[in-house]
Amino acid sequence: ETGVTQSPTHLIKTRGQQVTLRCSSQSGHNTVSWYQQALGQGPQFIFQYYREEENGRGNFPPRFSGLQFPNYSSELNVNALELDDSALYLCASSLGSSNTEAFFGQGTRLTVV
Amino acid sequence: RKEVEQDPGPFNVPEGATVAFNCTYSNSASQSFFWYRQDCRKEPKLLMSVYSSGNEDGRFTAQLNRASQYISLLIRDSKLSDSATYLCVVNRMDSWGKLQFGAGTQVVVTP
């Protein structure tokens, strides 16, 4: 096991609602990256947090936001949910922002209805 | 054009056979390369990094061709447990830490 844990594992939300997903990074890791994986696609980079600061963002709208806490755990918040937000959300933990070796949590499967 | 492209497969491989597949990347600033394995409805797991000189890890061999901008993965003596989706991943020097994933190549090893 990677030591990266995500919660919840599954979630069903209604269009327009807001959701918060959580990630606990592997012990000793100070960087967390979030990815969205739609069915049949590879993971797409959402953003990265390094030492509590956002350190890079992919092509996602501002309604996708995040936080990193002093213990390096992280949250992903999505406002005004859309049907297309249904996906597996993956958190990756690494030591340093270079992400030379990233370890993924088991993911949160979000379904928007 | 996608930054990382893979043949989606599936590659149907008899147990014990060899299978190989490629991945192409479009950005020459790509600096680090990896193969990840993803089982159905699970998280990706690092299979191996890909080095310029090529590298081997047991039955798995990875090659990098910077001139043609592709990497390859070869699996020898395929096992049933090798059935999975193999994700090609690149890390660009100009956006360090933002891993670019291909959509994956599905491999199905049959008895």
HADDOCK unambig.tbl for C-alpha pairs under 7 A between the chains (distance, minus, plus):
assign (segid A and resid 40 and name CA) (segid B and resid 103 and name CA) 6.94 0.50 0.50
assign (segid A and resid 41 and name CA) (segid B and resid 103 and name CA) 4.59 0.50 0.50
assign (segid A and resid 42 and name CA) (segid B and resid 101 and name CA) 5.46 0.50 0.50
assign (segid A and resid 42 and name CA) (segid B and resid 102 and name CA) 5.42 0.50 0.50
assign (segid A and resid 42 and name CA) (segid B and resid 103 and name CA) 4.01 0.50 0.50
assign (segid A and resid 42 and name CA) (segid B and resid 104 and name CA) 6.32 0.50 0.50
assign (segid A and resid 43 and name CA) (segid B and resid 101 and name CA) 6.03 0.50 0.50
assign (segid A and resid 44 and name CA) (segid B and resid 101 and name CA) 6.97 0.50 0.50
assign (segid A and resid 45 and name CA) (segid B and resid 98 and name CA) 6.35 0.50 0.50
assign (segid A and resid 45 and name CA) (segid B and resid 99 and name CA) 6.78 0.50 0.50
assign (segid A and resid 97 and name CA) (segid B and resid 97 and name CA) 5.53 0.50 0.50
assign (segid A and resid 98 and name CA) (segid B and resid 96 and name CA) 5.43 0.50 0.50
assign (segid A and resid 98 and name CA) (segid B and resid 97 and name CA) 4.61 0.50 0.50
assign (segid A and resid 99 and name CA) (segid B and resid 97 and name CA) 4.76 0.50 0.50
assign (segid A and resid 104 and name CA) (segid B and resid 43 and name CA) 6.27 0.50 0.50
assign (segid A and resid 104 and name CA) (segid B and resid 44 and name CA) 6.53 0.50 0.50
assign (segid A and resid 104 and name CA) (segid B and resid 45 and name CA) 6.93 0.50 0.50
assign (segid A and resid 105 and name CA) (segid B and resid 43 and name CA) 6.48 0.50 0.50
assign (segid A and resid 106 and name CA) (segid B and resid 42 and name CA) 6.18 0.50 0.50
assign (segid A and resid 106 and name CA) (segid B and resid 43 and name CA) 4.98 0.50 0.50
assign (segid A and resid 107 and name CA) (segid B and resid 43 and name CA) 6.34 0.50 0.50
